[in-house]
Amino acid sequence: MLVACFFAVCLGGGTRCAAAAVTAPGAAAAGPQVSLIPQPREVAAVGGFFTLSAATSLVAMGGPEAQRCAAYFATMLRRSRGLELKRQTTARGMAAGSILFDLRPGEGGAEEGYRLEVRPQGVVVRAAQPAGLFYGAVTLWQLSTLSNARPILIPALHIDDAPRFRWRGLMLDSVRHFQSPEFIMRYIDWMALHKLNMFGWHLTDDQGWRLQIPKYPRLTTIGAWRVPAGAAAQHDIDPATGRPRLYGGFYSQEDVRRIIAHAAARGVTIVPEIDIPGHATAAIVAYPSLGVQTDPPREVPSDWGVYPNLLNAEGSTFRFLEDVLDEVMALFPGEFIHLGGDEAVKDQWKASERVQVRMRELGVPDEEALQGYFMQRLGRYLQQHGRRMIGWDEILEGGVPPGAAVMSWRGVAGALSAAVAGHDTVLSPEPTLYLDYRQGPGSREPPGRGAHPVTVEDVYRIEPLAGALAGQAPRVLGVQANLWTEHVRLPEQAEYMSWPRAAALAEVAWSPPQLRNWDNFKARLPAQFARYRKLGLHYSNTVLEPTLTPTTYQRHMSQDLLTCTAKLVLNLEDDAPLSGPRAVFLVDIENPCWRMPQVDLGRPLQLTAAVGQVPFNFQIGADRDSIHLQPPHSAAGELNVYADSCEGEPLARLPLAPATANEAVTVLPPVRLAALGGSHDLCLRFAQHGLDPLWVLDWLQLAPQ
């Protein structure tokens, strides 16, 4: 009777028929186990399979949006399974063996929700909103890619699904390294396949301005370009100018419109970020009158870290910002505009007589209140135009305008404070939701941050409504992971750093918490990885591949060693060669020192080391003055090897002279380590005259002498 009811109703268009879902609290074992990510809210097995073949008809009811969702499913099926479906525009004459996409705007139900009915005789995807119908298409596509077997058999299921949070976000930094519009659209495609719906787009910062603003052309003709740090870039002379070649790019307004349309078709809203009043060096270089100093910076910088350059508080600067926001609002249709507000070091404001006069004119008592004035004034401007401001949690320190939302990155305390004060909030805590942290310990990891990896499991186990935030649930819009790109130069690196950690975030943001189970999620990853391979997505398999520890006489990469401290540990990419693969070095830039524990020095050993040199392009303030360098014994310096401690007389010295002229990695001549008896820790430190360039260890190898 169930099958008869299904086709009388779903193909004939009468009253409903749906299988009852069976769920049990507390485990992902509820319902049948199919490899879907994120886990649907309710899944019930019906029995049997639907056979998907070239004879299957694809039908859409509900207008152009329904047709778009059906076409999207057909496109994904063709790309991943090589199958072309027949198209129909209506259900008239619809035969058994068909797939129906049915959009019913007046039907209600959960926002962004959908129902999916798979029976041996046919499939129906139904939703009240286009986003829900699209997500139903994504789930049906995942069901069609559970294996590579032919024919394609989709298990007969009833799925009733809707998201837990409305904000399921990823942020991509396009400033530190520019990505092409085509890559941005591919990134949005991958988001959509995980039901992630908010794309934060970091478009302005110290190192570049990426958004075309026709009224202020120098923002992109000047502010979008810089010379990368390091000797290799300095030696890369552009024959047209006779100067080092510039690096960068920007998004034209036509690029942005194309990207927005692409995102909208996939249920993704773009949240642009125009960072103020700090992270403003590129804008100040383009238009020096925006700055505070009488001698403002003249070139877009290439250092990473926090610059002290702030916008001034003149009326002309606010007119500039309002003009920029007018352009942003004209381009981006979403509710939220991100205004940054983070890491605004107030030293320039404190030292500027004119800023102090301006503060008195504005009636603000101190520099924190001046930042609050910035955010409140521009937040009100957005509100007057029907938009909402969102900013990083520092904006709480100077006062947040009514209606503004807060994105909490310094843990979750900012989210709680914002919610208690009546503001919506998004959780984005570092390091767990910062995707520029390496996600595995091995030497294959791309460049990134972190003494300790942030794993897929770390992301999966985050609970947005833990502790006191559980009582503020209505104010928690959702979660967002951020991919900052200081150390993520290439598109394939951005892909690798994002996936599958963003898949874990998707399940956190979408699925009911009682269904989340790490072991179950991990078991579903191989099927997801197979989908990635079909789509050409470069992902990390670290979660399924154990990292092997090298034995004593194998080559030890810097990632296999221990840093002596964990002050500021980075997995840094070499600045050379200009094209092709580059080495990646794990180093604590505030204490460049490595340890290899418990080496058997019962007999003499031969040590061979490979070294590189990277630019010290880090804005770390007074911490730079505390970096301890050992005095060298020669003009070029040495790599010193110690036993047990990292001071005193070295066990051996490896002169750096053979490496000074090489911008890439150099293998130094081997040295002999005398027998000391028993096991000892080896410590390796460079002796050099200055910090820039910074010598780094690539690998070392020990062999019997």
C-alpha positions in Angstrom: 0.0 0.0 0.0 2.9 2.3 0.7 4.2 2.1 -2.9 0.7 2.6 -4.4 0.1 5.6 -2.1 3.4 7.0 -3.1 2.7 7.1 -6.8 -1.0 8.1 -6.5 0.1 11.1 -4.4 3.5 12.1 -5.6 3.0 11.6 -9.3 -0.7 12.5 -9.2 -0.4 15.6 -7.1 -3.0 14.9 -4.4 -2.6 14.6 -0.6 0.7 13.6 1.1 2.2 10.2 1.6 5.4 9.7 3.6 7.2 6.9 5.4 7.5 7.3 9.1 11.0 8.2 10.2 12.6 6.1 13.0 15.2 7.9 15.0 16.8 7.2 18.4 18.4 9.8 20.6 22.1 9.8 21.3 23.7 8.1 18.3 24.4 8.3 14.6 23.2 4.7 14.5 19.6 6.0 14.2 18.2 5.1 10.8 20.1 3.3 8.0 23.8 4.0 7.6 24.4 5.8 4.3 27.5 7.9 3.7 25.9 11.3 3.6 27.7 14.5 4.9 26.2 16.3 6.7 24.1 13.8 8.4 20.4 14.4 7.7 18.0 15.1 10.6 15.8 12.0 9.9 16.4 9.0 7.7 14.2 5.9 7.5 14.8 2.9 5.3 11.9 1.8 3.1 13.4 -1.3 1.4 14.7 -1.9 -2.1 16.5 0.4 -4.5 15.8 2.9 -7.2 17.7 2.3 -10.4 19.1 5.4 -12.0 19.8 5.1 -15.7 19.7 6.9 -19.0 16.0 6.0 -19.1 15.3 8.0 -16.0 13.3 11.2 -16.6 14.0 14.4 -14.7 11.0 16.5 -14.0 10.6 19.9 -12.3 7.5 21.5 -10.9 7.3 24.9 -9.3 8.9 27.2 -11.9 12.4 28.3 -12.8 13.9 27.6 -9.4 12.7 24.0 -9.4 14.1 23.7 -13.0 17.4 25.1 -11.8 17.7 22.6 -8.9 16.9 19.7 -11.3 19.4 20.9 -13.8 22.0 21.2 -11.0 21.5 17.6 -10.0 21.7 16.5 -13.6 25.0 18.4 -14.1 26.5 16.9 -11.0 25.4 13.4 -12.0 27.0 13.9 -15.4 30.3 15.1 -13.9 30.6 12.4 -11.3 28.9 9.4 -12.9 28.9 10.2 -16.6 25.2 9.8 -16.9 22.9 12.1 -18.9 19.3 12.2 -17.8 16.2 12.9 -20.0 14.6 16.3 -19.2 10.9 17.1 -18.8 9.5 20.5 -17.6 6.3 19.3 -16.0 4.8 16.2 -14.4 2.2 15.8 -17.2 2.6 12.3 -18.5 5.3 11.5 -16.0 6.1 7.8 -16.0 7.4 5.5 -13.3 11.2 5.6 -13.0 11.3 9.4 -12.9 12.8 12.0 -10.5 10.6 14.9 -9.5 11.8 18.2 -8.1 8.8 19.8 -6.5 8.9 23.4 -5.2 5.9 24.4 -3.1 6.3 27.9 -1.8 3.2 28.0 0.3 3.7 24.8 2.1 5.6 25.9 5.1 8.0 23.6 6.9 11.5 24.3 8.3 13.5 27.0 6.7 15.9 25.6 4.2 14.4 22.2 4.8 13.4 19.5 2.3 11.9 16.0 2.1 13.3 13.3 -0.1 11.4 10.2 -1.0 13.2 7.4 -2.8 11.2 4.4 -3.8 12.0 1.6 -6.3 9.4 3.2 -8.7 10.6 6.9 -8.5 12.1 9.8 -6.5 10.5 13.0 -5.2 12.4 15.9 -3.8 10.1 18.5 -2.2 10.7 21.8 -0.5 8.9 25.1 0.3 12.0 27.2 -0.5 14.5 27.1 -3.4 17.4 26.6 -0.9 15.7 23.5 0.6 15.1 22.1 -2.9 18.7 22.7 -3.8 19.9 20.9 -0.6 17.6 18.0 -1.5 19.4 17.9 -4.9 22.7 17.7 -3.1 21.6 14.8 -0.9 20.2 12.9 -3.9 23.5 13.5 -5.7 25.4 12.1 -2.7 23.1 9.0 -2.7 23.9 8.5 -6.4 27.6 8.5 -5.6 27.8 6.0 -2.7 29.8 3.7 -5.0 31.1 3.5 -8.5 29.0 0.4 -9.3 26.8 0.1 -12.3 23.9 0.2 -12.5 23.5 3.1 -10.1 21.3 1.9 -7.2 20.0 4.5 -4.8 18.6 2.9 -1.5 14.9 3.5 -0.9 14.7 6.0 1.9 12.6 8.7 3.4 14.6 11.8 4.5 13.2 14.7 6.4 15.9 17.3 6.8 16.6 20.9 7.8 19.7 22.7 9.2 20.4 23.3 12.9 21.9 26.8 12.3 21.2 29.5 9.7 24.8 30.6 9.5 27.0 27.8 8.2 30.1 29.7 7.0 33.5 29.6 5.5 35.7 32.7 5.1 38.4 33.0 2.5 41.1 35.6 2.7 41.7 36.9 -0.9 44.0 39.7 0.2 47.2 38.0 1.4 47.1 35.9 -1.7 44.7 36.6 -4.6 42.6 33.8 -6.0 41.1 33.9 -9.5 37.3 34.5 -9.9 37.1 31.0 -11.2 38.6 29.6 -8.1 36.3 31.6 -5.9 33.3 30.0 -7.8 34.8 26.5 -7.4 35.2 27.1 -3.7 31.6 28.2 -3.5 30.6 25.0 -5.4 32.4 22.9 -2.8 30.7 24.8 0.0 27.3 24.1 -1.5 28.0 20.4 -1.8 28.3 20.4 2.0 25.2 22.7 2.6 27.4 25.5 3.8 25.6 28.7 3.0 27.6 31.8 4.1 30.8 32.8 2.3 32.8 35.4 4.1 35.0 37.2 1.6 38.0 39.1 3.1 38.6 41.8 0.5 40.7 44.5 2.2 43.7 44.4 4.5 47.2 45.8 4.9 48.6 43.7 2.1 46.1 44.6 -0.6 42.7 46.0 -1.6 40.9 43.6 -3.9 37.5 45.2 -4.7 37.2 47.6 -7.6 35.6 50.9 -6.4 35.3 53.1 -9.5 35.1 56.4 -7.5 38.5 55.6 -6.0 40.5 53.9 -8.7 43.9 54.0 -6.8 42.5 51.5 -4.4 43.1 48.8 -7.0 45.6 50.4 -9.4 48.0 51.0 -6.4 46.5 49.2 -3.4 46.1 45.8 -5.1 49.7 45.2 -5.9 52.9 44.6 -3.9 56.4 43.1 -4.2 56.5 39.8 -2.3 59.1 39.5 0.5 62.4 37.8 0.0 65.4 37.9 -2.2 63.8 35.8 -5.0 61.1 38.4 -5.6 63.6 41.3 -5.4 65.6 39.6 -8.1 62.6 39.0 -10.3 62.8 42.2 -12.4 59.9 43.2 -14.7 61.5 44.3 -18.0 58.7 46.8 -18.6 59.5 48.8 -15.4 63.1 47.7 -14.5 61.8 47.1 -11.0 60.8 44.0 -9.0 57.7 42.4 -10.5 54.4 43.2 -8.7 52.1 40.6 -7.3 48.4 40.8 -6.7 45.1 41.4 -8.5 41.6 42.6 -7.9 38.0 41.7 -8.6 36.2 44.0 -11.1 32.6 44.8 -10.4 31.7 42.5 -13.3 33.7 39.7 -11.6 31.8 40.2 -8.4 28.4 40.2 -10.1 29.3 37.0 -11.8 30.5 35.4 -8.5 27.4 36.6 -6.7 25.0 35.1 -9.3 27.0 31.8 -9.2 26.7 31.8 -5.4 23.0 32.6 -5.3 22.2 29.7 -7.6 23.8 27.5 -5.0 22.1 28.9 -1.9 25.3 30.7 -0.8 25.2 34.3 0.5 28.4 36.3 0.2 29.4 38.5 3.2 32.1 41.0 2.0 34.6 42.3 4.6 35.9 45.8 4.4 38.2 46.0 7.4 38.3 49.2 9.5 39.8 51.2 11.2 43.0 49.0 11.3 44.3 46.6 8.6 44.2 49.7 6.4 47.7 50.1 5.0 46.9 49.3 1.4 44.1 51.9 1.4 46.4 54.5 3.0 49.1 53.8 0.4 46.6 54.4 -2.3 45.1 57.5 -0.6 47.6 58.9 2.0 45.1 61.5 3.3 43.2 58.6 4.9 46.1 57.9 7.3 47.3 59.4 10.6 51.0 60.0 10.0 52.5 62.9 8.3 54.8 60.5 6.5 52.5 57.6 5.6 53.7 54.3 4.0 54.4 54.6 0.3 54.2 51.0 -0.8 51.8 48.2 -0.1 53.7 46.0 2.4 54.5 42.3 2.3 55.0 41.6 6.0 52.5 39.4 7.9 51.2 40.3 11.2 49.6 43.4 12.8 50.6 46.8 11.4 50.0 50.0 13.4 48.5 52.0 10.5 45.0 53.2 11.3 42.5 55.4 9.4 42.1 58.9 10.7 38.8 60.2 12.0 38.3 63.2 9.7 35.0 63.8 8.0 36.6 63.2 4.6 37.6 59.7 5.7 34.0 58.9 6.8 32.8 60.2 3.4 35.3 57.9 1.7 34.1 54.9 3.8 30.4 55.7 3.1 31.2 55.9 -0.6 32.9 52.5 -0.5 30.0 51.0 1.4 27.6 52.5 -1.2 29.4 50.5 -3.8 29.6 47.4 -1.6 25.8 47.5 -0.9 25.1 48.0 -4.6 27.0 44.9 -5.5 26.3 42.5 -2.6 22.6 41.9 -1.9 23.1 40.0 1.4 21.9 41.2 4.8 25.3 41.5 6.4 28.4 43.6 5.7 31.5 42.7 7.7 33.4 45.8 8.9 36.3 44.0 10.7 37.2 46.0 13.7 40.0 43.6 14.8 43.6 44.2 15.9 43.4 48.0 15.7 46.5 49.0 17.6 45.9 52.5 18.9 49.5 53.9 19.1 49.1 56.2 16.2 45.9 57.7 17.5 47.5 58.2 20.9 50.5 59.9 19.4 48.7 62.1 16.9 47.8 65.7 18.1 45.3 66.0 15.3 43.5 62.8 16.3 43.4 63.9 19.9 41.8 67.2 18.8 39.3 65.3 16.6 38.4 63.1 19.6 37.5 66.2 21.6 35.5 67.5 18.7 33.6 64.2 18.5 33.2 64.0 22.3 34.8 60.6 22.7 36.9 60.1 25.9 39.6 57.7 24.7 40.9 55.7 21.7 38.7 52.6 22.4 35.7 54.9 22.3 37.0 56.4 19.0 36.9 52.9 17.5 33.4 52.5 18.9 32.5 55.8 17.2 33.8 54.3 13.9 31.8 51.1 14.2 28.6 52.8 15.5 28.6 55.5 12.8 29.1 53.1 10.0 26.8 50.5 11.5 24.1 53.1 11.6 24.9 54.0 8.0 24.4 50.4 6.9 21.2 50.1 9.0 19.8 53.2 7.2 20.2 51.3 4.0 18.6 48.1 5.2 21.8 46.2 6.0 23.4 44.9 9.1 26.9 45.3 10.3 28.9 42.3 11.6 32.4 42.6 13.1 35.0 40.7 15.0 34.6 40.5 18.8 37.0 43.5 19.4 34.1 45.8 18.5 32.5 45.0 21.9 35.3 47.0 23.6 34.1 50.3 22.1 30.4 49.8 21.9 28.3 48.0 19.3 25.5 49.7 17.4 22.0 48.3 17.8 21.2 45.5 15.4 24.9 44.7 14.8 26.2 41.1 15.1 29.5 39.9 16.5 31.8 37.2 15.2 33.7 35.7 18.1 37.3 34.6 17.1 39.2 35.0 20.4 37.5 32.0 21.9 33.8 32.1 22.7 33.7 34.7 25.4 32.9 37.4 22.9 30.0 35.4 21.6 28.6 35.1 25.1 29.1 38.8 25.9 27.4 39.8 22.6 24.4 37.5 23.2 23.9 38.6 26.8 23.9 42.2 25.5 21.2 41.4 22.9 23.4 41.0 19.8 23.3 38.1 17.4 26.6 36.2 17.2 28.6 33.8 15.1 31.2 31.5 16.6 34.6 31.4 14.9 37.1 30.6 17.6 40.8 30.3 17.0 42.5 27.9 16.6 39.8 25.3 16.1 38.0 27.1 13.3 41.1 28.7 11.8 41.9 26.6 8.7 45.4 28.1 8.2 46.6 25.9 11.0 48.2 22.7 9.6 45.9 19.7 10.1 48.5 17.0 10.4 52.0 16.6 11.7 53.7 15.2 8.6 56.1 16.9 6.2 53.5 16.7 3.4 51.4 19.4 5.0 51.2 22.7 3.2 52.4 25.9 4.8 50.4 27.1 7.7 50.3 28.0 11.4 50.6 26.1 14.6 52.9 24.2 16.9 50.1 21.6 17.2 47.8 20.6 14.3 44.1 21.4 14.2 42.6 18.1 13.1 39.4 17.1 11.4 38.4 15.6 14.7 39.1 18.9 16.6 36.7 20.7 14.3 34.1 18.0 14.5 34.0 18.0 18.3 33.3 21.7 18.7 29.9 22.3 20.2 28.5 25.8 19.5 26.0 25.8 22.3 28.2 24.4 25.1 28.2 25.9 28.6 26.5 29.3 29.1 25.9 29.7 25.4 23.2 27.0 25.6 21.0 29.6 27.4 21.6 32.1 24.6 20.7 29.8 21.7 18.3 32.2 20.0 21.2 34.7 19.6 23.7 32.2 18.1 23.3 32.4 14.4 25.8 29.6 13.8 29.5 28.9 13.1 32.2 29.9 10.6 35.6 28.6 9.8 38.2 31.0 8.5 41.0 30.4 6.0 43.5 33.2 6.3 46.1 33.0 3.6 49.3 34.6 4.8 50.9 31.1 4.3 48.5 29.7 1.8 49.8 30.9 -1.5 48.4 28.4 -4.0 44.8 27.4 -4.8 45.5 23.7 -4.3 46.9 24.6 -0.8 43.7 26.5 0.0 41.7 23.4 -1.1 43.8 21.1 1.0 43.6 23.3 4.1 39.8 23.5 3.8 38.7 19.9 3.1 37.7 17.7 4.9 37.8 20.1 8.0 35.1 22.1 6.4 33.1 18.9 5.9 33.3 18.4 9.7 32.2 22.0 10.3 29.2 21.4 7.9 28.0 18.5 10.0 28.4 20.6 13.2 26.4 23.4 11.6 23.7 21.3 10.0 23.0 18.1 11.9 21.2 17.6 15.2 23.8 17.3 18.0 22.5 13.9 19.2 23.3 12.4 15.7 26.9 13.6 15.7 29.4 10.7 16.3 33.0 11.0 15.4 33.6 7.3 14.5 30.5 7.3 12.3 31.6 10.5 10.6 35.1 9.1 10.0 33.5 6.0 8.5 31.6 8.2 6.0 34.7 10.0 4.9 36.0 7.5 2.3 32.8 7.9 0.2 33.2 11.7 0.5 36.8 11.5 -0.6 35.8 9.5 -3.6 33.4 12.3 -4.5 36.2 14.8 -4.1 38.4 12.9 -6.5 35.6 12.8 -9.1 35.4 16.6 -8.8 39.1 17.2 -8.9 39.2 18.6 -5.4 42.6 18.6 -3.7 41.9 17.4 -0.1 43.8 16.2 2.9 43.7 12.4 3.7 45.7 12.9 6.9 42.7 11.8 9.0 42.8 8.3 7.4 46.6 7.9 6.9 48.8 7.6 10.0 52.0 9.6 10.0 55.1 7.4 10.3 57.9 8.4 12.5 61.3 8.1 10.7 63.9 5.8 12.3 67.3 7.2 13.3 69.0 6.7 10.0 66.2 8.0 7.8 65.8 11.5 6.7 64.1 13.7 9.3 62.2 16.6 7.9 61.8 19.7 10.1 58.2 18.7 10.7 59.5 15.4 12.2 61.6 17.3 14.8 60.6 19.2 17.9 60.9 23.0 18.1 62.7 24.0 21.3 59.8 26.3 22.2 56.4 27.1 20.9 56.4 30.9 20.9 55.3 31.5 17.3 55.6 28.2 15.3 54.9 28.4 11.6 55.1 25.9 8.7 56.8 28.4 6.4 57.1 28.1 2.6 60.4 29.0 1.0 60.4 32.2 -1.2 62.2 30.3 -4.0 62.1 29.1 -6.7 59.7 31.6 -8.3 58.0 28.7 -10.1 57.5 25.1 -9.2 57.5 23.3 -5.9 58.9 25.0 -2.8 60.2 23.6 0.4 58.2 24.0 3.6 60.0 24.5 6.9 58.6 24.1 10.4 60.2 26.8 12.6 59.5 28.9 15.7 60.4 32.3 14.3 60.9 33.8 17.7 63.3 31.0 18.7 64.6 29.2 15.6 65.8 26.0 17.3 65.1 22.3 16.8 65.5 19.2 18.9 65.9 15.5 18.0 65.4 13.5 21.2 67.3 10.4 22.3 69.8 9.9 19.5 72.2 6.9 20.1 75.7 8.4 20.3 77.3 5.2 21.4 79.4 5.5 18.2 80.4 8.3 15.9 77.8 9.5 13.4 77.8 11.5 10.2 75.2 14.3 10.1 74.0 15.8 6.9 71.6 18.8 6.9 69.7 20.8 4.3 69.0 24.4 5.0 67.1 27.3 3.5 66.7 31.0 4.1 63.3 32.8 4.3 62.5 36.5 4.6 61.7 37.6 8.1 58.6 39.5 7.1 56.7 39.4 10.4 55.1 42.4 12.2 55.5 41.1 15.8 56.2 44.4 17.6 58.5 44.3 20.6 58.7 40.5 20.5 61.2 40.9 17.7 63.7 42.5 20.1 63.6 39.4 22.3 64.7 37.0 19.6 68.0 35.4 20.7 70.6 34.7 18.0 73.9 33.1 18.6 76.9 35.0 17.4 78.5 33.5 14.3 82.2 32.4 14.0 82.3 33.4 10.3 80.9 36.0 8.0 78.2 33.6 6.6 77.4 31.9 9.9 76.9 28.3 11.0 74.4 25.7 11.9 75.5 24.6 15.4 74.8 21.1 16.7 74.7 20.6 20.5 74.3 17.6 22.7 71.6 17.7 25.5 71.4 21.5 26.0 71.3 24.2 23.4 74.1 26.3 24.8 77.8 26.0 25.4 80.3 24.4 23.1 78.8 22.8 19.9 79.3 19.2 19.2 79.7 20.3 15.5 79.5 23.3 13.3 78.2 23.3 9.7 79.3 26.4 7.9 76.6 28.2 5.9 78.9 29.7 3.3 77.9 27.1 0.6 74.3 28.1 1.0 74.5 31.9 1.0 74.2 32.4 -2.8 71.3 29.8 -3.1 67.8 31.2 -2.7 66.3 27.7 -2.4 67.4 24.7 -0.3 71.1 23.8 0.0 72.6 20.5 1.3 75.5 21.4 3.5 78.7 19.3 3.6 78.3 16.5 6.2 80.1 16.7 9.6 81.2 14.1 12.1 79.5 13.8 15.5 81.8 12.3 18.1 80.7 9.3 20.2 79.5 10.4 23.6 78.1 7.1 24.9 74.5 6.4 25.4 71.5 8.4 24.1 71.5 12.2 24.0 69.1 14.9 22.7 70.5 16.8 19.7 69.8 20.5 19.5 70.3 22.5 16.3 70.6 26.3 16.2 71.8 28.8 13.7 74.5 31.3 14.4 73.9 34.4 12.2 74.4 38.1 12.2 70.8 39.3 11.7 67.2 38.1 11.5 66.7 38.8 7.8 66.9 36.4 6.0 66.1 33.8 8.7 68.0 30.5 8.3 65.8 27.5 8.6 66.3 23.7 8.7 64.7 21.6 6.0 66.0 18.2 6.9 68.8 16.3 8.6 70.0 12.7 8.3 72.3 10.6 10.5 74.4 7.7 9.4 77.0 5.5 11.0 80.5 7.0 10.6 
